[in-house]
Each structure stands twice: as structure tokens, then as C-alpha cells.
């Protein structure tokens, strides 16, 4: 048998090792500065009833996430039960937590793959539903960042800021129905097909240009179908606003457990900005990068370092440890179900 030569990119490996060492050194310095005994006392004296409520909010958010996905799929004529979608979202959480692609591995790749395996929904439809989610979620996400920055700078009093918020929501209600007009332009579909075809040839994937054009066309049509239905689009925008609000609520409950009143601007920024940092593919689950983003926001708003570290540890225990365990269980259950169907 011919031996396969394994090539290792030493430069990339060295960069990864350096990043890990730097993050470990920063973690050590932070723990040293925070006075480890104070942090342990804060964790020991925390009100874990609020932590339990934060866990409940997290689980309910996953259910809402699956519900939004179901709405998008139903707009394309795929009536999928909520239970398999709920399990698939948990599976994508597991993939996010064990791969460096924190918010771009499980979403959209793993979710689309699991949907195909569970319900036989085409990849183009699954991917189109997730892209439609992103398009309708982006204005809400940017709104949370913008108002978080405005409130934190203190330049706008409360009442004018609330008026601007109401005005921006009204603008969103008007703009969301205009998205279908942008998706009607089919010229972009041809360009996307050309890019995918070149990438497939570069990666030596066995496919044809006609098949790629058909898949991209179905993807484009599916995304248009989701966005063009006003009631479904507005319901997805509303769910997006609830999901970001629930993320703020989770941090609020964590700080309540530690006996610290968190300011609203800090909650708005900590719910959004680390998501952007999590797109950087360095360590599994955004370990280090997302944590530094959390701590940076907390320290800017004057949270004591021991409490900030305690809040990050509780948050990571919920989203990383618990999320990974439940996601692994969901993937195992789905694997058994698929194996049973094959048998």
C-alpha cells in the first residue's frame, strides 16, 4: 500500500500555539489581579436561583431559535416538526463549541447538514432559511449595538433615546417588506453560481455547472420566499428581537445572582459585540477571544474584576459546558434515530 505523506503547516501551528500561550498568560494575570479568593467567595455566595433562571432562559432561547427556523422553512413549503429542529439546533451548538468556527461552524453548515439527514430537506432550502434568518436578524442586531453605544456614551437622555428607538422600529417595519425587491434581481444568482463553480473546481469536487446553477437558483428562490411573506418576515424579526433581549436577560440574571445591578447599556453591548468577536476562528467555542470581549465590556462599565470573572465563568458554564453536554446528547439521539431508520 502506498504511504500517504502528511503535511503540517508549521507556521499556522506556531501561530495557534502562540495564541494559546498568550490567552493562558492573560487568564493567569487576570486571576492574579482579581484576587482569586474574592472571586471564589463571589461564586460561593451567589444566588443560584437566578442562575437556574438564566439556564431556563437559555434553553427557551434555543426553542425560539428552532421556532424561527421552522417559520422560515414553512415559507418554502417544508412543514417540519419543531422537535427535530430543536434537536438540530442543539447539535449545531455542540459543533460551535467544539470547533474554532464559533458562530459560523454550527451555523449554517451543521444545521443544514443535520436538517438534510433528519428530514430530507434539500441543502439549498435549509441554507436559504438560515440566510433569510440572518437577513432579518441583522437590522435588529445592529439596532441593539447602536442604542447600546448611544446609551453608554450618555449623550442622549432617556426619553429622546426611547423616542429614537420607537422611530427606528417603525423604520424596520417599513424596510423589511422592501427586502423582496432586492432579492428579485436574479443577476446576483448567476454571479454566485460562477463563484461556487470555480471553488468546486479548485477543491476538485465532483459536480456540474448545471447542478450548481440549479442549487443556487433554489437557494435564491427559497430566500426570496421567506422574506417576501410579510407576516412571516415580521414574526421572524420579532423573534430576533426577543432572542437578543433574552441574551440580555441572561446576563442580567447572572449579575443579579452575584448581587450586582448591571446597567442597561452594558447588557446591550455584552449581548452583541462578543458575537462579532466569536466569528474569529481561533479556539473552540471562542474560548479566550469571546471571554476577553466579555471582560473588556464589563471593566469599561466599572464592574469589579472579581465579579466580572465570576459572571464570565457562570455564563460559560451555561453556554459552553451545559450547551456542549446537551448538544452531544442531541447528536447522539439523532444518530440513533437515523441508524434505527436505516436498519
Secondary structure, DSSP 8 states (H G I E B T S, - for coil): ---------HHHHHHHHHHHHHHHHHHHHHHHHH-HHHHHHHHHT--HHHHHHHHHHHHHHHHHHHHHHHHHHHHTT----HHHHHHHHHHHHHHHHHSS-TTTTIIIIIHHHHHHHHH---HHHHHHHHHHHHHHHHHHHHHHHHHHHHHHHT-S-HHHHHHHHHHHHHHHHHHHTTHHHHHT-THHHHHHHHHHHHHHHHTT----HHHHHHHHHHHHHHHHHHHH-HHHHHHHHHHHHHHHHHHHHHHHHHHHHTT----HHHHHHHTTHHHHHTTS-SSGGGTTHHHHHHHHHHHHTT--HHHHHHHHHHHHIIIIIIHHHHHHHHHHHHHHHHHHHH-
